[in-house]
Amino acid sequence: MNRIFGSSSSKKPRPTLQDAISSTDTRIGSIEVKIKKLDGELARYKEQMARLRNGPGKNAIQERALRTLRQKRMYEAQLAQLTQQTFNMESAALATENLRNTMATVDAMQLANKEMRKQYGKIDIDKIENIHYDMEDLLEQANEIQETLGRSYAVPDEIDEADLQAELDALELDVEENGPSYLDDLNKVPDFVDEAPVELPEVPEQKEAVKTSA
């Protein structure tokens, strides 16, 4: 039965809001063309009435101009309604798009929060604190090892700064009274020499060579 009358069980998709906006824009364009055509007719009637004198001919043209003007006003009213409808539909479309973007943002945030909870669930705060404490102990042990390796065996652990200063003052006083001690050390004979050094005779100066006779 359905095949005979050509009906189909499949339903046509409902027009979207964007389809309605496009259809309304097409109607608006058609009405604007009609209004422009009527404006041309009114301009022609105005020229004709300006050339004619009062009488039946001029009255007939005035009647045509009035009908054209009424038709123009009707189209202008329709144009205003369609323009308002388009504005309302575009506002609704914009609100729908903003809502869609908002929902997408919310979904992304929920997914991110879920992933963050999953990652944070793998982290043990107590374990991190224990690692931190172990690191502090290791660094302290390393410092103790460095101090042990850098210990000096020739210098006493405790040195009296006052004794050092007194010894330094005594050295300076000795240098002022006796002069530098290193000069005496240079003139002193080494302990391993048994005999005094032998003084060598002075070498006479060479006389000038006698010139040979020519």
C-alpha positions in Angstrom: 0.0 0.0 0.0 2.8 2.4 0.9 4.6 1.5 -2.4 1.5 2.4 -4.4 1.1 5.9 -3.0 4.9 6.4 -3.0 5.3 6.9 0.7 8.5 5.8 2.4 9.1 4.6 5.9 12.3 6.6 6.1 11.9 10.1 7.6 13.6 13.1 6.1 16.1 14.9 8.3 14.7 17.9 10.0 16.1 21.2 8.9 18.7 22.7 11.1 18.8 26.2 12.5 21.4 27.1 9.9 19.1 25.8 7.1 16.3 28.0 8.4 18.6 31.0 8.4 19.8 30.4 4.8 16.1 30.0 3.7 15.1 33.2 5.4 18.1 35.1 3.8 17.0 33.9 0.4 13.5 35.3 1.0 14.9 38.5 2.2 17.0 38.8 -1.0 13.9 38.2 -3.1 11.8 40.8 -1.3 14.6 43.4 -1.6 14.7 42.9 -5.4 10.9 43.5 -5.5 11.2 46.6 -3.4 13.9 47.9 -5.7 11.7 47.3 -8.7 8.8 49.1 -7.1 11.0 52.1 -6.3 11.8 52.3 -10.1 8.1 52.3 -10.9 7.4 55.0 -8.4 10.2 57.2 -9.8 8.7 56.8 -13.3 5.2 57.7 -12.1 6.6 60.7 -10.4 8.2 62.0 -13.6 5.0 61.4 -15.5 2.9 63.3 -13.0 5.3 66.2 -13.1 4.8 66.6 -16.9 1.0 66.2 -16.8 -1.6 68.8 -15.9 -4.4 68.1 -13.5 -7.0 65.9 -15.2 -8.1 62.3 -15.7 -4.7 61.1 -17.1 -2.8 62.5 -14.1 -5.3 61.0 -11.7 -4.9 57.6 -13.3 -1.2 57.7 -12.8 -1.6 58.8 -9.2 -3.8 55.7 -8.6 -1.1 53.5 -10.0 1.5 55.2 -7.9 -0.7 54.7 -4.7 -1.1 50.9 -5.5 2.6 50.6 -6.0 3.4 52.5 -2.8 1.0 50.2 -0.8 2.7 47.1 -2.3 6.0 48.5 -1.4 4.9 49.2 2.2 3.7 45.6 2.4 7.0 44.2 1.2 8.9 46.5 3.6 6.9 45.1 6.5 7.6 41.6 5.4 11.3 42.5 5.0 11.4 43.9 8.6 9.8 40.7 10.0 12.2 38.4 8.1 15.1 40.5 9.2 14.1 40.2 12.8 13.5 36.5 12.4 17.0 36.1 11.0 18.5 38.1 13.9 16.7 35.9 16.4 17.8 32.7 14.7 21.4 33.9 14.4 21.3 34.8 18.1 20.0 31.3 18.9 22.6 29.7 16.7 25.3 31.7 18.5 24.0 30.7 21.9 23.9 27.1 20.8 27.5 27.2 19.5 28.7 28.8 22.8 26.8 26.1 24.8 28.4 23.5 22.6 31.9 25.0 23.2 31.2 25.2 26.9 30.2 21.5 27.1 33.3 20.6 25.2 35.4 22.6 27.7 33.7 20.9 30.6 34.2 17.5 29.1 37.9 18.2 28.6 38.3 19.5 32.2 36.6 16.4 33.6 38.8 14.2 31.6 41.9 16.1 32.7 40.8 15.9 36.4 40.2 12.2 36.0 43.7 11.7 34.5 45.2 13.9 37.3 43.5 11.8 40.0 44.8 8.7 38.3 48.4 10.0 38.2 48.3 11.3 41.8 47.0 8.0 43.0 50.3 6.5 41.9 52.3 8.9 44.1 53.1 7.9 47.7 53.7 11.1 49.8 55.3 9.1 52.6 57.7 7.4 50.2 58.7 10.8 48.8 59.3 12.1 52.4 61.5 9.1 53.2 63.5 9.7 50.1 64.0 13.3 51.1 65.2 12.2 54.6 67.5 9.6 53.1 69.0 12.2 50.8 69.6 14.5 53.8 71.4 11.7 55.6 73.6 10.9 52.6 74.6 14.5 52.2 75.5 14.8 55.8 77.6 11.6 55.6 79.3 12.9 52.5 80.2 16.1 54.4 81.6 14.1 57.2 83.8 12.1 54.8 85.1 15.2 53.2 86.0 16.7 56.6 87.8 13.5 57.5 89.8 13.3 54.3 90.7 17.0 54.7 92.1 16.6 58.2 95.7 17.8 58.7 98.0 15.4 60.7 100.9 17.9 61.2 98.9 20.7 62.7 97.5 20.2 66.2 93.7 20.2 66.5 93.7 23.2 68.7 96.0 26.2 68.1 96.2 29.1 70.4 96.0 32.2 68.2 97.6 34.3 71.0 100.7 32.0 71.0 101.0 32.3 67.3 100.9 36.1 67.4 103.5 36.2 70.2 105.8 33.9 68.2 105.4 36.1 65.1 106.2 39.3 67.1 109.4 37.6 68.5 110.5 36.7 64.9 110.0 40.3 63.8 112.0 41.6 66.8 114.9 39.3 66.1 115.1 40.4 62.5 115.2 44.0 63.5 118.0 43.5 66.0 120.3 41.0 64.2 119.4 41.5 60.6 118.2 38.8 58.2 119.6 35.5 59.2 119.8 34.2 55.7 122.9 36.3 55.0 124.8 34.5 57.7 123.7 31.2 56.3 125.2 32.1 52.9 128.7 32.9 54.4 128.8 29.9 56.7 131.0 27.0 55.7 129.1 23.8 55.3 129.5 21.2 58.1 130.7 18.5 55.7 133.9 20.5 54.7 136.9 19.5 56.9 139.5 22.0 55.7 139.3 25.7 55.0 139.1 26.6 51.3 142.4 27.2 49.6 143.0 30.6 48.2 144.2 30.6 44.6 147.0 33.0 43.5 146.0 35.9 41.4 146.6 35.5 37.7 148.9 38.3 36.3 147.6 40.4 33.5 148.8 39.4 30.1 151.2 41.8 28.6 150.7 43.2 25.3 152.3 41.2 22.5 155.4 42.7 21.0 154.8 43.8 17.5 156.9 41.9 14.9 159.3 43.9 12.9 158.3 44.6 9.3 
